[in-house]
């Protein structure tokens, strides 16, 4: 059977879709029943209907409205992945959701790096939020606590009960940076009963996993749960340089301790501490083409006088030629040419297993940790008071040498291979108060929220390798460079006593740094908000529900860029021989309303219409070399939907259609210097501006069918149309150019099959899971019309479940595979180095620079991975 035939078979039911199925979400049988008043967020409505029909689809409980509700009766577009779905898809971290399990949710690496993820929903996808003073448009929450930075998002997942994907603006109940939606991770709470689970596994690429989850018996009304996780994978692309790690490697470990205190009826206090360490390397960047636009190729010739030091000039030919290429002024007769391809560098249109050129590559190290306290007190049947207090921190030591020679041109004896280094530290504190309840036909949520964070980062981009004279070989530059540090004399180790850095006069921490510090910045953020949400169900018309809500927000941010190209003047701002620190400060106030009308046509068919708004905070771009500030962007959304169940709850169909209008869209204009002969080779300049308005339209459909006991078929589909503005590049000038929304395919679909066959009289069963995920080609850079490949990823798992060892212990054996068909596609592609850079004075073309032309480069998806697992419950 060919791939296209299998694709058609697996996606035959993907005309419309589901993320809401027993495979995607199952209720916790130990959760208490919700009261009509204020159901705690970890509570579940009593499954009366399910008990009456065990062959039907189970209820799915969500907390998107700050109360536990049935998914089908919640007038919001939501997808849910429960713990079973995560296990079946072998989801170890959020990056595994990049295969498209939820079509409206898009997950990708930032650049090629696993350590910071790009997360988007419904076309609200950031391009570069990986900075001290920038945010994304989709927030990630863990047990109600927002994560302020995208660094560290790829840490190992602890014992997750479910992941809720809330689609569309969530500005009323969740606040800023949720204009596209929110990703809410809910962990499993302590049970107070002795029990647990131990898991271990091995697989290809040296992968190995281990988990332990232990619930201790309640003691003096205190229940404790302990979780430990370990995940490892060797690189899938090897680095030929001895001692280097290779690419697409990870080694993750972490632990979490949770305690639940219930001193008296109606009061619950949940406390948690977690710590995770993720060592990883980026995905490898390959040269996909050379000179695709067919410019004349020059040759380097030694033009120095006899006996003088060699001077290599790019010429039209080795003998009798003239100088060519480089920067050519408008109207000049200088011939066009580009640098030749180094013999050591190869064009590789397919995924490599071993890189052509060895470069230094050590793992990035991400550490995330936090502590939280979640208190709930049922004051009365109509009122529950809540408090969520949290402190979190993240540190990232980034080492990204994924480009090698694929992103810079060749020149004799020139440096190459940009080693992108970043050292970020962030800590945050948040406090939220809520009052939740129901009375006389009204359901309400009111609250207040405070968030503050401080982030610092310094970054460097040294070049780690040195070409020989003809490109047939190279050497590794020393990581420790003695003498005074300059852009041309820079190592790539943070500190060493033999290095002399002129930054020492104003920034003592860099006194012995061997790095030429490209930039260093810090930012402070303070956010205050009050919110409310009220639903009214008229007496005598219980089929109608009217909801109105709103959130007032005050957002204040300030910061400074105090090192630019290894120059700083924090101590003496009046001195002009070095750069003075660039500062920014902004403060905004806004109100985000929400209105929703829901209509219950029957107990199984529900319709809704919703209007909502949201915004993404403004900030400053520390890659701009001047801390270029920009304002917030905002979105208005109009949505209609239907949630339906048929045939005695054997069929579930959820539909949604939406229109979103985004104003002051934040777009990034960047310029990489890839010219091997340039004194700023390897540098990156970026400007962010509010470029204009964007339009996003879409349709989503979720379908689940359970035709017979033990068999569940699910499919999902998302169609997304967008139109982005045109704007003038603020770096190069010139005429307006079309802008693009990244990682947003027009068509995306997912389908799955789950089949379980009981064996014997006990709970033992054979369980089969297959899922297939498709996305059409999409853009991966905001300034480029270049598209990625379409993707099609199949995952599978076969398990023998719940083998009884004794009365209380059970074992599950399984074999799993991700990317089962080993489908290869480029998920990130750039053609920026395939065309010259046009330099303008206003709208007048001044010159054309051919010095950086090489070809397209890109990153491939991960190859097929597979393994065996053993899980024991006790």
Beta strands, then each sheet from edge to edge (+ up, - down):
strand 1: 61-62
strand 2: 69-70
strand 3: 78-82
strand 4: 105-110
strand 5: 113-121
strand 6: 138-142
strand 7: 145-146
strand 8: 160-167
strand 9: 181-187
strand 10: 195-203
strand 11: 208-215
strand 12: 222-233
strand 13: 250-261
strand 14: 267-280
strand 15: 285-287
strand 16: 299-302
strand 17: 312-315
strand 18: 327-329
strand 19: 364-380
strand 20: 383-400
strand 21: 415-439
strand 22: 442-467
strand 23: 474-476
strand 24: 483-484
strand 25: 499-500
strand 26: 517-536
strand 27: 544-564
strand 28: 582-600
strand 29: 605-616
strand 30: 619-621
strand 31: 628-630
strand 32: 633-646
strand 33: 651-663
strand 34: 666-672
strand 35: 684-690
strand 36: 694-708
strand 37: 711-723
strand 38: 726-727
strand 39: 737-738
strand 40: 747-758
strand 41: 765-775
strand 42: 791-804
strand 43: 810-818
strand 44: 826-830
strand 45: 837-841
strand 46: 844-849
strand 47: 857-860
strand 48: 865-873
sheet 1: 1+ 2-
sheet 2: 3+ 8- 9+ 6+ 7-
sheet 3: 4+ 5-
sheet 4: 23+ 22- 21+ 20- 19+ 14- 13+ 12- 11+ 10- 48+ 43- 42+ 41- 40+ 37- 36+ 33- 32+ 29- 28+ 27- 26+
sheet 5: 15+ 47- 44+
sheet 6: 16+ 17-
sheet 7: 18+ 46- 45+
sheet 8: 24+ 25+
sheet 9: 30+ 31-
sheet 10: 34+ 35-
sheet 11: 38+ 39-
end
